[in-house]
Amino acid sequence: MTDARKATSSNPYVLSSELGRPLTRRTFLRLGSSFATAAALSGTVRALGDGFNATVRIGMIADLHQDVMHDGEARMDSFLEWAASTKVDRVIQLGDFAYPSSKNKAVIDKFNKAKGLHVIGNHDLDSGHTKKQCIDYWGMPGRYYSHGVGGIRLLVLDGNDKGSPTHKGGYPSYVGKEQVAWLEDQLQTFGGPFIIFSHQALHGHLAIDNAQEIHALLCKYAEKIAICVNGHSHIDLLQRVDGIHYFHVNSASYQWVGGKHKHESYSTEIHAAHPWISYTSPYRDPVFAGLAFDLNSGLLSIEGRESAWVGPSPAELGADLNPNLIHGEEIAPRIRSRRIQRLRSLN
């Protein structure tokens, strides 16, 4: 996956390659080191917003679904162990994490002990749970907020707003006027670079109702935006649209296949205790990603992880969830490693 279009001052970030190969010899200053190498040379996990780091590293996990999976806490343990060994600057969960209640105290406390940042997902509000409970129980500064880390400003959005004029039923998927005004103020006031996090996608598959509005706003500040990152879709996808990169972080746990394809991937005892697993094709191992941004070179590296299906895959079940997605690529138990290079003219 390459993009050979010439970079401009307003669109400086270009996908170099899925495997990290340079686009050309003449259009980059340097590629920089990989996430794994850079991480190995970094210091210990740093505290909230501690100073300026030449390379900022963020561990990302999405859609753990602690209230669906029988082994959600073990998956979180694996992620946090990796984050500690890789010495990331921050970890963030991208929603559909764990109901904000006492029964999930152990997994929530572990994540918060690692000074993790939270995004509210639509399923975090199931069973009568509220955004206020998420904010209070998870320890969030608000349902949307900004957070500085090592020279980068992270913007966290709440895609669960009501009031969409095009809402067609189901879960709300919308960024309301209050947030839009706040987002523009952040982009206008601060120099960046920005990484924008949300649960629902801001563009593409399963995007929010007002995705076009948000995309138009982001395009005004494209030179400041390193990447937009979301969960929710349970797919592995990176898109570049008008100079904005949108990265879908795959679920840590599974692909949903629905009641029509209900089946058992684990033991009868596990399915009896956790009945919603029967509606999924689980991943054998937890899937998550590391993101590293080099503020000197402009190189953004994504380190992914590969797993395997437990039981039949969605393709084997005939669960074609979307004709625009390819089972062997976007719908897979993995996150592919990638590099995005900020190109600079040598003329």
PyMOL commands that set and color helices and strands:
alter all, ss='L'
color gray80, all
select helices_A, chain A and resi 35-40+72-86+102-113+122-125+131-138+177-189+211-220+222-224+259-261+268-273+275-279+314-317
alter helices_A, ss='H'
color red, helices_A
select strands_A, chain A and resi 13-17+55-61+90-93+117-118+145-149+152-156+194-198+225-230+237-241+244-248+254-256+280-282+289-294+300-303+338-342
alter strands_A, ss='S'
color yellow, strands_A
deselect
rebuild
show_as cartoon
